[in-house]
Amino acid sequence: MNKARIAVLVSGGGTNLQALLDAQGSVINSGEIVLVISNKEGAYALERAKMADVEGVTITRKIYGDAFEKTILDCLSSHKIDIIVLAGFLSVLSEDFVKHYPNRIINIHPSLIPKHCGDGFYGLRVHESVLASGDKVTGATVHFVNEVTDGGEIIFQKEVEVLPDDTPEILQKRVMEQAEWILLPKACELVSKKIIEERAI
Ligand code: GRF
C-alpha cells in the first residue's frame, strides 16, 4: 500500500512527535512520518526524529526572513508531503500557506476548543487560563487548520479532569498523557486513511 506521507512541524520538546513516532505500525498504518521540520534551532524534537531515523530539517524565520514560509512549502513539496501535523509548532502560518493544503493540516491544542484558545493561548498559558476560570473539566482538541487561529473543523476532542491541587504544569502533563498523545495519532490515521481511499477511487 502507498502510505500517506506525513510531515510533523515542531518548535520544542516534541513529546507529541514522539507519540506519533511510537504509534507507527500500531495506530498509524495508513500514513508514514517521513519529515520533521523545526523552526527552532536545536529543538529536542529533532533528536527524537534522528533516533527514529526520520529526516529532520531546521527552517527558522531568523535565517529565512520573508522566505520562511516559501522555504517550508518548497521542502514539503520536494518531499511529496500529503499531511502536515503541527505538533507544538509555535509559529502562526499565513492564510496563503494554509490554502496550499486544504484539510491537510492538523493541529493539536491543549484545551476543549472553543474554550481557552485563539491568539496568545499556547503552552502553559492555556492551562493557567483553565485554572483561573474554575473549570472542572478541560482536555485537548485535534482540528484542521484554516486561516483562523484554532478555528478549523474539529476532528477529535477528549476530556480530562481538573483536580483541586492542580498547577498549570501538573494539568499540562495530565492533558498530554490522557488526551494529546492519544488523539493525535488517531487523527493522523483517520486523515491518512481518507487520503489513501481517495487515491484508490
Ligand atoms: C502541546 O501542549 C501541544 O498541545 C501544544 O504545544 C505543546 C507541545 O508539546 N500545541 P511537545 O513539543 O509536543 O512536547
Residues whose N, C-alpha, C, O or C-beta is under 5 A from the ligand:
A	BS01	GRF	G12 G13 G14 T15 N16 L17 A87 G88 I108 H109 P110
